[in-house]
Amino acid sequence: MNFSRVNLFDFPLRPILLSYPSSIFVSKRFVTRTSAGVSPSILLPRSTQAAQIVAKSSSVSVQPVSEDAKEDYQSKDVSGDSIRRRFLEFFATRGHKVLPSASLVPEDPTVLLTIAGMLQFKPIFLGKVPRQVPCATTAQRCIRTNDLENVGKTARHHTFFEMLGNFSFGEYFKKEAIRWAWELSTIEFGLPANRVWVSIYEDDDEAFEIWKNEVGVPVERIKRMGEADNFWTSGPTGPCGPCSELYYDFYPERGSDDDVDLGDDTRFIEFYNLVFMQYNKTEDGLLEPLKQKNIDTGLGLERIAQILQKVPNNYETDLIYPIIAKISELANISYDSANEKGKTSLKVIADHMRAVVYLISDGVSPSNIGRGYVVRRLIRRAVRKGKSLGINEDRNGNLKGAFLPAVAEKVIELSTYIDSDVKLKAPRIIEEIRQEELHFKKTLERGEKLLDQKLNDALSIADKTKNTPYLDGKDAFLLYDTYGFPVEITAEVAEERGVSIDMKGFEVEMENQRRQSQAAHNVVKLTVEDDADITKNIADTEFLGYDSLSARAVVKSLLVDGKPVIKVSEGSKVEILLDRTPFYAESGGQIADHGFLYVNSDGNQENAVVEVSDVQKSLKIFVHKGTVKSGALEVGKEVEAAVDADKRQRAKVHHTATHLLQSALKKVVGQETSQAGSLVAFDRLRFDFNFNRSLHDNELEEIECLINRWIGDATRLETKVLPLADAKRAGAIAMFGEKYDENEVRVVEVPGVSMELCGGTHVGNTAEIRAFKILSEQGIASGIRRIEAVAGEAFIEYVNSLDSKMTRLCSTLKVKAEKVPTRVERLLEELRAARKEASDLRSKAAVYKASVLSNNAFTVGTSQAIRVLVESMDDTDADSLKSAAEHLISTLEDPVAVVLGSSPEKDKVSLVAAFSPGVVSLGVQAGKFIGPIAKLCGGGGGGKPNFAQAGGRKPENLPSALEKAREDLVATLSEKLG
């Protein structure tokens, strides 16, 4: 959970609800504010109800409502923000604690992104941590990418969505969950009872009786369904239980026969899922009743909004349609008059930009790995869809060809009651999106060039084999996945060139990616891991390291290769669980303490020494990893745990310096910078932050000066433990990667400089840092910069190392230190002059050798004789090879064609083709000719019609490649000459 977010739900519910601006609550009729100057033709109507969302205009068709179901369930506001508020208030008045949405970046390492509302409660459901409240309710932001291809095509698929949920941690069970779900749906939200159907697990007679007898749902509207549909499991083993789902019926007049299919998307939509977590599935497949039965529910906000606002799909609700309206404006089209392909593109862009904005807000930047790749892929899909709609910029001409920032601004405008932090981070979000879009548009240009090359290859191969030209499915997928080229455009361009596409091969590649995506992104792993089995009877480790570097402790458990043992002897690598420890476990970017465990002789037990080289945490249990250097260690024995004081001090210095660095960055380059990662080690610190450009030298110098001034101020640090809400109100910010308890957090403050939530170890006074020096600043991903620095003892070592190198350099150059730059510049100038002279000599030698080889030129054709020269020039370098070819073209009479090759180094081939104007006029181009020849040498290349260069990695193939060049050149020229 991202506790750095100041969420309105951290405070008493009722006052906050009353503080919502009255302008967003409009009884019966509500409209979405539109930008000034938007053409009315762009914001066309949704439906009768949708006109209340957007603007008054003529109606379009919607799903029909039978006369007996025309109940007035619009007496309350049904805007998306109101639905969310009413849901949370409903359960708050029934004893549920309203908790904030967790970050889209989950704490759970088994899941890439937060894909369900229950994810933040996983440790409670597993019994790993005690419940903090008996029951809770949330509006959780979620991301799913397993059905990416369905986004925009169906009424309900999204990448970003909100899941409203109520959860019980052993407090209540089926009866309350079912009755409240029905009351919420039919009374609070006013859904007609005759339109709500229910599914239950086929063997869940208890749920059936509650729905039938206590709620009063007719038997014909209760459907028993199998395990695949209505039995939830967390994995092969672990918590599980039956489900009950609520469906809304758009066409009740179709009846309630036994063959009614709730999976019919044209009639039904599932909007509420109740999971009754009542069993534990063993490895044998047996279902054992859980001691604590839990409730996990999820109601899709976008789905219930579609129902209540009476629009044809989720996209036309006030949660998403204002974004579509903005995109329509940029494309200068009307959503209602657009064809299905156009509507799908509008929906995809709107959906993807919701996901991108909230992911970037939560610290995920575009990259080629993990979560960053999700952001990059969504932006690329949005750019492609924008291109298909003809959007080139924001129509104001102020974003240099990028249009997504304008869409992001609309998403941010709608974010107030979803995540209050988004508006604070708006400048960074918009800039990252702008840079990624512009970068990708350049990639698209490269994709167009690659497509042209692939089509040329396909035509060339077909011409030689006399087969129908086609583009391989793998190549089409490469263009789609790597270069973002839509397969539809690939097919269109290919058709114009007379090339077909292997669509079956393309679909195979797509399906492989789809399966990998589903496996990676759509599983919430709730299986109890092996380490939990080992540690379930072990109490939390008491951490003493803030106040002491040594302590007496008792060995509670020993592990070798992940398996528990009673005793370990000399040479063993072992993991040790103690009841208490002074060792800091790796977290918050700070590496773990090193040190030793000592066992003193008690008469029967020999002395033992264990070197500890790492400490990790499993929840609140510390696992000390080390090697038994001497003696033996047993479970139950008392040890003296001693931290390496020198290494601890180094870590403390670098950790406090990291806090100072973050404050200095905010002061020098702007408050919008935020941490994206860190490393606090013994020898250096590393700090990653969100920023869209490299830092200037003067900025780096200013940052260093600020930090060293703060160090010199000798300010005492203040460390205190506060309730989380109090710490956030005081202005404390969170360290990236650190985890915080909801009730109380540790605040580390350098008064007047920095205040952060942090569980790491720190110096007592800034003077202990001694000095600070930035070693490097560089980009590591789009929008992510990295600073590496040293402080304290590591700074002294760095300065001493530089001094030693400078002393040796002065001795070598025989000058004083202050004269070194001048001497080095003079030597570089001499070196450049010598290299140029050597290059000139090599070029002259190559030209002379070429002049000799010109005698080997032969003639092709009779009526128009063309001189041809194809030769090897041994180890001539590429520049000299070019000079030789240029000399031959200028000295041999036009028309002439020259192809030269050489192997200047081991595993390197250079090729050059030079054609005179007379040869080019025949339609023979050097750039196209040299590419296939280079491929024979394991390389490639190209160039202009009259001159081209290429390279390769297989010198052994050069003779045969030149022979092939000679044959092809003769054949081509002979054909052209007739």
N, C-alpha and C positions, 0 to 999 in steps of 0.2 A: 504494500500500500504506500502511495506517495504522500507521506505525512507533511511534506513541505507545502502542500496545497492548503490554503485557508478556505475551508468549505463552509457554506452557510449552515450545514447540518451539524457542525460542531457546537452549535449554540441551541438554546431552547427553541422548539419548533414553532410554536404559535406566534411569537413576535416576528419571526422571520417571515412566516407566511403572510402576515399582515403588512410586511414591508414591501411586498411585491408592488410595482407600480400598477395602479388601477387601470391604466391604458391597455394592459394585456388581457384583462378580463372583461369581455364584452358579452352580455347575455344574448343568446340566440344568434346574433350576427357578429362576426368579427372579420376584420380585413387585415391583410399583410401590408405593411408600409412598402411603397415602391419608390424607387429612385426618381428624383425630379428629372423631367426631360425624357422619360422612357416613352417610346411610341405606343399608343394604345393598341396598335395592331399586333404588338409583340406579346402583350399580357392578355391573351384571349381566355375565355372562361373554362372552368373545369367542369362543373355540373351545377345543379341547383344548389347543393350544399357547398360545392367548391367555390361558388361565387361569393360565399360568405368569407372565404379564406383569401381570395385574391382581389377581384373587382367585379362590380355589377356588369353583366353582359348577358347575351343570349345563352341558353343552356344547351348542354350536349347530353347524350344518353348516359344513364348510369344503371347499375343493377336494380331491377324493379323491386318495389316493396309491396307486398300483398296488403290488401285493405285492412285485414284483421291485425296486421302488425304495425300499422301506422300510429304508434304511440309517440308521444312527445318526449323523446329522450334528449332534447336539446335545451331543456329548461335550465341546465347548467352549462357553463362554458366548456366547450370540447376542444379548445386549442391544445396543441401538444404540450405546452408548458403547464396548462391547467390539469391535463390528464395525469402528468407526472406528479404534480403537487397533490392532487386529490388521492392518488394511490398511496403516497407516503403518509399523508395525513390520516387516511383510513386505517392503516395498520399502526400508526403512532397512537391513535386513540384506543387501540386494542392491546397496548402494552409492549409494542415493538420499539426498540431503539433505532432511530433513523441514523444510519451510518453513511459516510461519503463513498462515492464511487472509488474503487481502487484504480491505480494507474493502469494504462493499457500495456505497460511493461510489467509482467507479473513477477512476484518474488519466487514463484514455483519454477525451478530450473527445468522441469519436464515439459513445460509449455512455452511456446515461442511468444504468444500474445494472449491477453486476457480474452477468452472466448465464451465465458459464461459468468453469470452473476454469482454462482457459488464458489468461484475459484479462490477468492480471498478467505473463505471459511474452510478451505480444505483441511488445514491442520486440526481444526476443531472436529470436523466430521471423522477424521482418522483417529481422534483421541490423542493426538500428539501434544496438544496444548489445551488447557482448560478453557471453557467458555468465559468470555468477559461479560456477556449479557445472555439472558435466557432465550431471547428471540430478537430478531433484527429485521429491518427492511431497508432496501437500497434501490437506487436507480443507477445501474452499472453500465458504463460504456464498454462496448465489446467490439472485437474485430474478428472476422472469419474470412478466410480466402480460399477455402476448399471448393466453393461453388462460384468461382470468379466468372466463369463463362456464362452463368445464368443471370448475372447482375444486369438489370435493365430490361431483360427479356421476359421475366416473370413479374407478377405483381408484388412478390414478397422477398426476393433475395437481395441481400445487401452485404457489403463488406463491413461497414460501420453501422451499428444499431445500438439501441438502448434496451436493456432488459430490466424490467421492474420485478422485484422479487421480495418475498417474505420467507423468513427462515426460522426454524425452531431447532434449538439445540437441546433436545430432550424435554422441552417444556410442554408442548402439545403435539397432537398427532392427527390422524386422518379426519376425525369428526370435525375438529375446529378448522382445519385447512380447507376441507370441502365446503363447509357451511359459509366460511368467510369468502371463498372464491366465488360462490354463487351470489352472496349478498353484494359483493363488490361489483360483479358483472351486471346483475339484473336490477339492483336498487341504486347503488351509487352511480354507476354508469348508465343505468336505465335500458339495458339491452332487453328487447322483448323475450320473455321466457320461452316462447314457442320457437325461437330462432336459435337457441343454444342446445347443442348436442354434447354428449359426454362419451368418452372412451375410457375403458378400464382394462386392466390386465385380465386375461381370460379366467384365471383362478382366484381373483380377488373378490370373494363373496362379501367381505366386510365393506369394501368401497361400494359395491353394488347396493347393499342394504342401506347405506347412508344416503346415497344419491336417490334411491327409490323411496324409502320410507321417511327419512328425516327432511330431505330437501324437496322431494315431491316431483322429481323428473320422471316423466312417463317412461315405462320400460322400453318402448319402441325407440326412444331417443338415447338409450344407454347401449353402447356397443362394446362387446367383449372382443379384445384383440390380442394377438399373440406376443411372444417374447420380443420379436424384432421391433414391434411398434410400442409396446407398453410395459417393458421391463428394463429399468435403467441399471447398468453395471458400470463400475469404475475401472474395470480391467479384468484380467483373468481371475484375480482374487480381490477381496476387499469389500467395502460397503456396497450394498446394492438394494434394490427394492422395486416394487411395482409402481407404475405411473397412472395418473388419470389426467386426461386432457380435455379442454373445453374447445369446442368448435362453433363458429358462427355460420349460420345457414343463410345464404343470400337468396335462396329460392325455396322457401318452405312449401310453396304450392306444388312442388314436385312430389310431395308425399313422404311417408316414412316406412316404406316397404322394407322387408328383411334384407333386400339386396342393396340398400343404400350404402354407398362407398364414401367414407369420411375422407378418403384420400383424393377425392375428386376436386381438384383446385378450381374448377369452373363453378362449383357450387359452395364449397366450404373453405373456411380458413381457420387453422388452429391458432388460437391466440393466447392460451393460458395452459401451462403444464405444471402438474403437481407431482412431485416425486416423493414417495413414502420410503425413506431410507430405513428399512427395518431388519435387513439381514446382513450377515458377513459370509461371503462366498469363500470356501476353503479351497485348498489345492486339489482336493478330491471332487470338487464341484458341489459339495453339500452346502445348503443354506442354513446357517445357524442364526437364531434370533439375536439381534444386537441388544446389549443391556440398555443403551441409550438410543431410542428411536428418534430420528431427525426428520425435519421437513425442509425440502428445497424446492422452491417454485420459481417460475419465470413467466412473466407476461410481456410480450413484445410491444413496446411503446408504438412503434410505427404501424404495427398490425391493428392494435385497438384504435389508433387514430384514424386509420382507413375506415374502420367500421363506423365509428362515431361521427366522422365528418362526411360519411356517405360518398366517398370518391372511389373510382374504379381500381386504384392500386395505391400502395404505400407512398409512391413517389409524388402523388398529387395531394398529399396532406400538407399542412402548413409547416411541417418539420423539414420538408425537402423542396416543395414546389417553388418557394421564393428563390432558391438557388438555381433551379431550372429556368425560371423567368430571367435571371441575370444572364445565364448562358445563351438563352434565346435572343436576348438583346445584343450580345456580342456577335452572334451569328447572323443577326438581322433576319430572323425567321420567326414564325409563330409555332408554338408547340402543338396547338390543335390542328393546324393545317399541315404539319410535317408528316411525311410518310413514316412507316413503322421503323425503318432503319434510322431515320433522323431522330425519332423519339427515343429510340434505344440509346443513341449516342448522347443525347441530352441527359438521360437518366444516369448513364455510366459516369459521365463527368461529374454530375452532382454527387452521386454516391461516393466516388473515389476521393473527391476533394474533402468531403466530410471526414473520411478516414485519415487522409494525409494531414489535415490541419490538426486533428487531435493526437495523432502519433508524433508529429514534430513537437507539439506542445509538451508531450510527455518525454521528450528527450531523444527521440529516434530520428536520425538524419539519414538521407538517402545514401546508400552504399551498395556494394555488391555482395554482402553477406548478411545472413540472419534477418533481423527485423528491418535493418536498413534497406535490404533488397525488396522487402514488401513495399516500403514507401516508394522506392525507385520504380518498381514495376507498376504501381498504381498511377504514379505521375505519368509514366510513359503511355499507359493505356489511355489516360485522359488526353494527353497531347495528340495521340493518334486519332481519337474520336473528334477532337477539336479540328484537326486537319480535314477530316472527312466532312465536317460541317462548313469548312471554308473559313474558320477563324484563324486570323494571323496575329492579332494583337488585342489590346483592351479597348480599341476604337478611340482612345484618347491620345494614342501615339506616345505615351510617356513611359512605357515599360519595355521599349526596345524589342518589340516583337513577341513578348510573352503575354498570354491572356489568362493563365491560371491564377496569378495573383489577384486579379479582379474578382474571380470566382471565390477565392479564399477569403477575400474581404467580406463577402456576403455570408459565408459560413461563420466567420468570426462574429459578425453582427448578430447572428442567431444563437451564439454560444452562451449567453448570459446565465441561463438557468441549467445548462448542461455542465459547464466547467468554467468557473469565474476566472481561472488563471489564463485562459486562452487570450483574452483581450490584452492582458499585461505583456504577453509574449508575441503579440501580433507583428511587430517589426521584424523579428527574427524569423518567424514562420513564413511571412510573405517573401522575404529575401531568399530564404533557402529554396522555396518553390520556384521563384524567378530564375535563380541560377541553374537549378536542375532542369527546368524546361528549356532554357536557352542551350544548355549543354546537350540535351537530348536532340534538339532540332539539328544540331551539327552532326550528331550520330545518325539521324535520319538521312542526312545528305550523303553520308558515307554508305548507308544502306542502299541508297539509290544507285550509287556507283558500283557496289558489289553485285546488285541485281543485274545491272547491265553486263558486268563481267561474266556472271553465271549464265546469262542468256547467250552471250557470244560463245562461251564454251560449249553449251548445249547444241547450238547450231553448227559449230565446227565439228563436233563429234558425230552428229547426225549426217553431215555432209560426207564424212569419211566412211561411215558405216552404212550409209544409205538407209538409215532407219528414221522413224518419226522423231523429231526433236522433242525432248521433255526435260523438265527441271526436277531433279531428285527431291523427294519429300524431305530429306534431312536438310537440304539447302534451303528449301522454303521455310522450314522450321527455324533454321539459323537466322534467316532474315527476320522472322517474326519475333523470336525470343531474345536475340542479342541486339538486333538493330531496330526493333520495334516496328517492322514493316508489316502491315496488315496483309494477311494471305489473300484477301479480296483484291487489294491493289496489285500484289504480286501476280495474281492470275490474270488481271486485266491487262497489265503491261506485257506479260508473257504472250497472251493471246494476240496482241497487236503485232508481236514479233513472230507469230506462228509457232510458238512453243507451248506445249501442254504441261500441266503440273501433276506430279505423282501425289494426288490428294490422299490416297490410302496411306502412303508412307508418312505424309504430314500428320494425319490423324493418329497414327501409331506413336509418333513422337509426342504429340499433344497428350495422348492418354497416359503415356509413361510419366510425363511431368505432372499430370493431374493426380495420378496415384501417389506420387512422391509428396505432392502438396498436401493431400488428405492425410497421409501418414504423419507428416511433420507438424501440421497445424491444427488438426481438429480432434485431438484426443486429450481429455483431462485425465491425467494419470493419478488415480487415487489409491493404487495398490500400496500396501505397507511395504516399504523397502527393507532390505536385509538389515541395514543399520538400525532401523526402528525396532526390529525384533531383538537385536542385541541390547539396545539401550532402554527398552521399555520399562525395565525394572531399576534403572539407574536414575538417581535424583539429579536435578540440574547442578552443574558445577558452580561452586561459589568462586567468583573472580575477585582476587585480592590485589591485582596488579596495579591499580591506581595508586595504592598507598605503600606497597611493599614489593621488593624484587626477590624475596625468598619466603618460603612458608613450609611448614610441615603438612603433609597430606597423606591420605590413605589410597592405595591402589584398589579401585573398585572393579576394574575389568582389564583384561589384556587380549589383544587381537593380533594374530599372525595371518597374513594373506586373507584378511576379512573374517577369519574364523576364531571364535573364543578359545583361549587356552588358560591353563592355571599357572604355568610357569614358563619363563623364557631364560635362555642362557646366553653366554658370550657369543657375539657375532650375529645374533638374531636382530632382524628388523621388526619392530613391534609398534603397535598403536596402544596407547595407555590412557585409560580413563581414571581421573582422580576425583576425589570428593571436593577438593578446593585447589586453586592454582594461582600463582602470580603471573603465569604466561599469558600474554595477549594472543588471542587467536586471530588469524587473518580475517579482516573485514573492513569495509569502508575504504578500500584501496591500500590500507596499511598491511604490510607483510607481517607474518607472525614472529614472535620472539624466538630467539635461540637460547640454549642454555643446557643445564644438566639436572638429572635426578640422581641423588645419592642415597644408597641404602647402607646404613651402618651395621656392623656386626652385632648380633645379639646372643652370640654363643653358638647357635645352631646354623645361622644364616651367614654365608660369606659376604664380604663387602661387595657392593655392586655399583657400577656407574653407567648411566644411560645418557647418551648425548641426544638432546632434542633438537631437531633441525626444522620442524614445522609443527604448527598447531592449527587445527581446523575446528569449526563448530558445526555440530548437528543440532539445530535448534539452540538450546542453551547448555548443551553438553559439550565440553571441550575434549578434543581428541589429540593427544600429544604423540607425534610421530618421531621415532628415533631409532637408534642402534645401541644395543647392549655392548659397551666397550669392555666391560670386565664383570665377572661375577654372574649372579642370577637374580631374577626379579620374579616375585610371586604375588598373586592376587591376595589382598588383605594386609600386605606389608606397608609399613609407614616409610615414607621417603622424604628427603629434604629437596624441595624443588627450588632451583636457583636460576634466575634469568641472567643472561650475559648483559651486564650493566652497560658496557661500552656500546653494544649494538642497540640496546634499548634507547640510549641517549641519542644515537644517530637517527633512529626512527622518530623519536619525539621532536627533534629539531626539524626534520623534514616535514613532519605532519603540521606543526605550527606554521612553518614557512609556506606550506600549501594554502593555509587559511589566509595568510597575508597576501599571497599571490592573487587569490581570487578577489580580494578586496581591491588590490591595486589595479587589476584588470578592469574592474567595474568603474573605478575612478578615471582611468586613463582613456579607455576605448568605449565605455558606455555601460549603463546598467542592464542593457538587454543581453549582455553576454551571460552565459550560464554554463555550469560544469557539465561535461559529457563523459567524464571518466578520470581516474587518477591512479597513481602508483606512489606509495610512500615506502621507499626501500632504505637500506642502510647506507648505500653509496650515492643515491640521487633521489630526486622526486620528479614525477611526470604529471602534467596537468593538461587534460583535454578540455576544450571549451568550444562552444558554438560561436562562430564568427565567420563572416563572409569574405575576408581578405587576409593577406599576410600583414603582420604588424611592421610598421616602419621602424628604422633604426632608432629614431628619436623617441618613439613610443616605448620600445624595449628599454632604452636608457632611462626614461622617466619611471618606468615600472621598477627597475632595479633601485633607482635612487629613493623612491618612496619606501620600498621594503627595507632597505638598509637604514633609512631614517627611523622607521618604526622600531627596528632592532636596537638602534642606538638610544631610543627613548627609554629603554629598560622598563617597559610596562609589565606589571604583574598580571598574569592571566587569572580570570575568575571562572571557576567551574561550579555549576549548580545543577540540581535536579528539579525540574518543574513539570507540572501538568502540561501535556502537549499543547492544549489550547492557549495556555498562558505564554508558552515559549513562542508560539507563532504570532501572538498579539504583540509580543515584545520585539518582533522583527527578525527572529532567528531563521536562518536558511538551512536547508538540508545538504549534507555532503552526499554526492552521487554514490549510489551503491550501498549506503548505510541503511540499516533497518531500525525502526523505532517502535517502541511500545506505545500503545494508544494512551495509557494513563499517565505515564511520566517519562520524560526524556532527559538526556544529559546535554546541557548547553555549555559550550566552551566559548568564552568571550575574551577578546583583547579589547579592553575598554576604549571606545572612540574609534576603533578600527574594524573589528570583525566580531560577528556573533553567529555561531553555527550550531546546529544539532549534530553532535558527533560523539561516538563512543570510543574514539581513538585515544592514544596517549599523547600528552603534550608537555612542553617545557613549563616551568613555573614562572619564568620571566623571559621576555623577548631577548634580553641580553645574552641568554644562553645560546641563541642561534649564531651569534658572533658575526656572520656575514652571509650574503646571498649573491649568487651569480647565475645568470641565465646562460645555458650552454647552447641551446638551439631553439628555434621556433619554425614550425613547418606545418603544412597541410597534410592531413592523413586521410581525409575523405571530403566529399562535397560539404562545405559549410562547417567542417570540424578542423580546428587547429590544435597543435600540441606544443607545449613548452616543456623542455627538460632543464633542470637546474640543480645546483648543489648548494648546501649550506652547512655550517658548523665544521666538524672535522673533515667532512668530504670536501668542503670548500678549501680548507688548508691543504689537503692532499692535491687538489686540482691546481692550486697556485704553485705549489712546490714542483709538481710535474711540469707545468709550463716553464717555470724558471730553469729547471734542469735542461729542458729541450732548447731553450733560448741560449743557455750557456754553451751547449755543444754547437749550436748554429753559429754563434759568434766566433767560436774557436775555428770552425771549418771555413768561415768566410773571412776570418782575420779582420774583423771590424768590431767596434763597440755596439752595444744593443741598439742605441738610438740610430745607428747607421745601417742597420739590417734592412729596413724597407727599401732604401735607396739602392743598396747593393743588389738586392734581389730583383728590383725592377730593371737594373742595368743588365743583369745576367739573363733575364727573360727576353729582353730586347735582342741581345746577342744570339740567344737560342732561336728566336723567331727568324732572325736574318739568316742563320745557318740552315734552318729547315727550308726556308724559301729557296736558298741557293741550291740545296740538295734536290728539292722538288723540280727546280728549273733544269738541273742537270739530268734528272731522270726523264723529264719530258723530252729534252733534246735527244737523249739516247733512244727513247721510244720512237721519236719521229724519224731518226736515222734508220732504226731497224725497220720501221714501216716502209721507208723509201726503198729499202732493199727488197722487202716482201712484195712491193707493188709489181715487181717483175712476174709474180705468180698470178696476176690477174688474168682472167679468161673472159671470152666474149660469149654472150647469149643473144641469139637472133641474128638475122641477116639484113632485112630491110632497115631495121633500127637497132643497131648493135649496142648492147648494154654491157659495160665492163663490170665484172663481179670479182670480189676478193673476199675469201673466207679463210682466216688464218689464226693460229695460236701464237701468242707473244710471251710464252713461258711465264715468268713471275712478275711481269709488269703490273704496277699498282693501278687502281681504277682511274685516278686522275691522269696518269700518263697514258693509259689506254685511250681515254677520251681525246687527249691531245693528238695521239697518233691517228685516230679515226678522222678528226677534223682536218689534219694535214693531208690525208689521202683524198678526202672529198674535194679539197681546194686545189690539189695538184693534178688529179686524174680528170680526164675530160668527161663532162656531163653527156649522157646519163651513166651513173655509176652507183653500185650498191656494195657497201663494205660491212662485214661482220667480223669482229675481232674478239678473242677470248684469252683469258690468262688465269693463273692461279697464284696470286701474290702472297698468300699465306697458306699454312696448313688448314684444311677444311674450309677453304674459301675460294669461290670462283667469281670472276668479273667478266661481264659481257657488255659489248657495245655494238649497236647497229646504226649506220649512218647512210641515208639514201639521198641522192641528189634530187633537184627539182624534177628532172626528167623522169625519174623512177616514181616519185610521189604522184606525178600527174597521171600515171597509169592506174592509180588506186592501190598501190602497194605502200603500206605504212610501217615505219620502223617500230613504233610503239606496240602495234598489234602483233608484229612478226616476232619480236624478241621474247615475249612472254612464254609461249609454249616451249621455246628452246631452253629458257632458264629453268623451266619445270623439270627438264631431263637431268639438270644438275642439282635438283633439290631446292630450287628457289623460285624467284619470280621477279617481275619488274615491268617497266613500260616507259612511255614517254611520248614525245611529239611524233607526227608523221615522218619528219625528216631526221630525227635523232632520238635514240632511246638507250637507256642503260639498265642492266639487270645484274643480279647476283645469285649465288647458290652456295651449297655446303658440301658438294660431292665432286671434288676435282677429278676423281677417277673417271667420271662420266663426261668430262669436257671433250675429249677427242670424238666420241660418238655423237655428242650434241652438235659440235661444229660440222661434222659430216652430214647430220640431219639438216642443219641450217643450209648447207651447200645444196643438198638435194631439193629442199623445199623452195629455196630461192630460185633455182634453175627452173623448177616446174611451174612456179607461180609466174615468173617473168615470161616464160615460153607461152603460157596460156594467155597472158595479157597481150602479147605481141601477135597472137593468132598463128 
